[in-house]
Every structure is written in C-alpha cells, then in structure tokens.
Amino acid sequence: MKKSTFLVIISIVLLIISCEQEDDLFDINAVRIPQTITAPSQFADPNLNQQARDLYSRLININHNKGIAFGQQQPFGTGNDFPVPNKLEQDFFEVTGDHPAIAGFDLELISLQPEVDDDRLGFLKQFIDRFTNSVIEAHENGSIITMSWHHVHPEGFGSSFDGVVAKFLEGGEFRQEYIKRLARAAKLFNNLVDAQGNSIPVLFRPWHEMNGNFFFWGEDFRTTDEYTQLWKDTVRILSEEFNVHNLIYVYAPNLVSNRSEYLRNYPGDQFVDMLGVDVYDFRNRNFLNNTIRNLQIVEAVANEKNMLFALTETGLENVVDNNWWTQSLYKAIRSSSITYTMIWRNDMTTFFHAPFLGHPAKDDFNEFLQKELILLSGDIQ
C-alpha cells in the first residue's frame, strides 16, 4: 500500500473516531426534566428587594413550565463604549423579529471614566445615564437583565496579574480603588428604575471564569481564600455599605472537569443565589460533550443547593458553522434543566456570535429559536 493511501485511511479512521467521541454523551432519547426547586427563604443579600425576589420566582416558573430562556450579550450592537467600524446595530431583532429573553451587559468600562470629571464635566454621570438607558430599553423590551464585570487592571493593560486580588482585600494597596469601583457600580445599579418607578433586578455575575487564567482573579494569580474573600466583600459592600438590593448573585466558572473543580472557588451558599458555567465552542470537536458534561455537573450541585442554574455564556465566534444552532447548541442543551443560556455579543462583522442579515447561518438560527423549548422575550411574558 502506498504511504499516501495509508495516511488517507488513517485520517478517515481518526475522523470517524473523533465524530463518535463528539457524540458519545448525546442521547437523542433524553428528555428535559425541569428542576423541582422552590424560591429560597434567604438570599445572598438579606435585604434583597421584592422585584428581585419576584424575578427569581419568575425564573423558577419559566424553568418549570416553559423551557430555556435564550439571550445575548449586548444585543444592540457593540458592547463597548466607543465607536467601532462596521458596527452591527440591532441585528438580533432584525434577524429574529423578537428580542432576546436574556440581555447581557458588562461593567468593564465604568472604572475608566475620568476621575476629575466625576463632579465637574460629568463623564461618569453620562456613562451611567447611557448605560442605564440601554438597560431600561432592554427591560421594556421584555428581556431579563444579566451583568458581568470584566474588571480593568488597576495599573493598566499589560500589567502583571500576580497578587492583584490580595491588594483588593482589606489593607491592600488597591483597596480604595476597589471601593471606588463598587461605589460607581452602586450608582448604576441604584439608577435602574423602570417607568413605573420599580427597581430593575439584575442577575449579577462578578468575578466570573475564576478557574481560568485570563483575568487577574484567575486561578494562578491568587489563593482560593483570597478569591472567596473578594467575592464576600463584593456582596457585603454593595448591599450593606451602598444599599444595592436588586442583585441576584450568580457564581459562574469557566469549563470544568469535575464537581470538585467547579466548587473549588465557591464562596458558600450564603453568598450565592444561582449557579452557572461558561462553555464556548472552540472548534476542537469537544463542545457537545463538554457542554453536556458541565451542565450535568452543575445541575447536580444546583439541585442539592435548591438553586437555579444556567449556561451563562456560550457561543461560536463568527458562527463559522452554518448549522451550529440546531446541530451543536440545541443538542447540547435540549435535555438540560438550565433556566437560560446566553451567547456573547456582536461587535462588528469580524467579531460576532449571532447571525446578522445576510449571514448564511440566519435560517438555522431561526430554526433553533423556533424550537418549542427555546424562549425569546415574547415567550416569557
């Protein structure tokens, strides 16, 4: 046999094996069984307001009776507070004719607003007002709000990640910067009020993906005790010192291998209201198994703790597989009792996670969204 022919045969065999491995956790006969949990009597914030408590009960009802709420980070185009070329405006609504059930936002840029302008030129106020208006718009469109916070390094981009968390803690070099950031965030959270004067609740994911090494609060740059103390400080300072009472706190690691890894940085039941996990498709043929396995891990923990759980971030960058929605994401979540899942944002035509008008994945995306299990804004009212 010629060497080239032999290599072709080996390649085909390896491809077949990899395909089988990709599908080995997928059970076409598996049926989604909603969680049998009840609204907690105690939340991370003991003084959580009624609107946030009602949202938690509403999420339980959605989980029990409707299906999986589907969302997108910053579904209005760019997620950044500066102009970008070729921005995609309102593409989610243009493609689907509805708004997402979950709308994600991020507080990353709040710490970059000029200090000198806090009281003089009002740049911080302008930022908070623009941010607030976007959240209120999403809320009025029927979307449930979630927020993450990609903290900017206190010493600027490119600085060492080592020891930053420790410096955020009591007595640390960055403690006052940390308090200032929380004070700014508190202004924004307390500014979230609808047209009827009611507080807008938020599913808040601070310090997420902590088991990775892409953020300064990641696994290799601090101790577990330092991380859990930072989480506890965040909850306590926002609720007790800044009177923020509209946040449901969501613990959300990145992809994990087992239960132990998932819980390694867990700050304790009294500081967490909901569980999540972030799993993306990196085109390594592991997405389906990784997602099913991770959701099984989190579901077991969530049921034990009487907590809702979600696939808090997912997606395929630039949607390079036109059938990804029905053949990958739907297969990964169809039998899970997650409350919601959310894809990442669309910034421009070189960085996006939902199809825009004219994209070849548009029809498959809509087919996915038309599944009875998958819910948009209009389905959860």
Disulfide bonds with the S-S distance in Angstrom:
none
